[in-house]
Amino acid sequence: MKKGLLAAKPGTVTEPLRHDNGYYIFRVESAGIQPYEQVRDDIYKLLQDARLAEWQARTRSQTSVQFNNEAFFQNLGKQ
């Protein structure tokens, strides 16, 4: 999908582009390069989110939960 969008010229409509959940058609309004100052905060947020997701995945893979007294949970609904 990325290649199809990047190859399209401004003012044109793309051919149907296949994605995992269907087909998409895009109309390209404009194309250009944004200055770093305009996208710096967005890039920082993306990197921050990616690092958080990596940390969460690593933490989940290193964590296990054990229930030593399952009777405790059976009595919770009776209160």
N, C-alpha and C positions, 0 to 999 in steps of 0.2 A: 504494500500500500504506500509506503514511504517513497519508493522509487517512482511510482506513478504520479504522486503529488508533486514531487520535486521536478519531474520532467515536464509538467504542464506549464504552459505560458499564461500569464495574467490575461483575464478576459475569456478564457476557454473553459469548456466543461470536459471533465475526464471521462474516459470509458468506464464502465462498471468495474470497480476494484473489489476483488474477493477478500473477505476477512473471515475470521473464525465463525462469526455469528451471522453472516450474510454478505450481501453486496452493497457497495456504497458508490454514489456518484457525487462528485464535488465540482463546484464552480469556483475557479480561482479568481479572486478579486484583485489581489496584488501579491507581489513577491519582492523580498528585499532582505537586507542584512540590518539587524538592529544593533546599535552601539552597545558595547558592554555595560555601560552605566545604566542603560534601560532594562537589561535582563539580569544584572548582577544579583538582585534579591531573589528572583525566581530560581536562578541556578543554585544559590545557597540553600533555598528551601528544598529543592529536589535532592541535593546531596544530603541534607539533614534527614529527610524522610527515608532515603535509601540506607543510610547508616543505622537509623533506628530500626528499620525492618530487618537488617542483618543481625543486629544485636538481639532483637526479639526472637528470631529464628534460632540463633545460637543458644540463647537462654532456654528456649523450649526444648531443644535437643539435649540439653544437659540436665534437665529437671525431670523428676519422676514423682508421682503422687501415690501414696499408700494409705489405705484406710485400715487402721489397726482395730477399730471398734465400729463395725457397721451398724450395730444396734443403736448407736448414738443418732444416726441419721433416720432411723425408723421411728424414733420417738419425737422427732421435730414436728411432724405434722399433727400430733395429738395435743399440742399445747394450746 
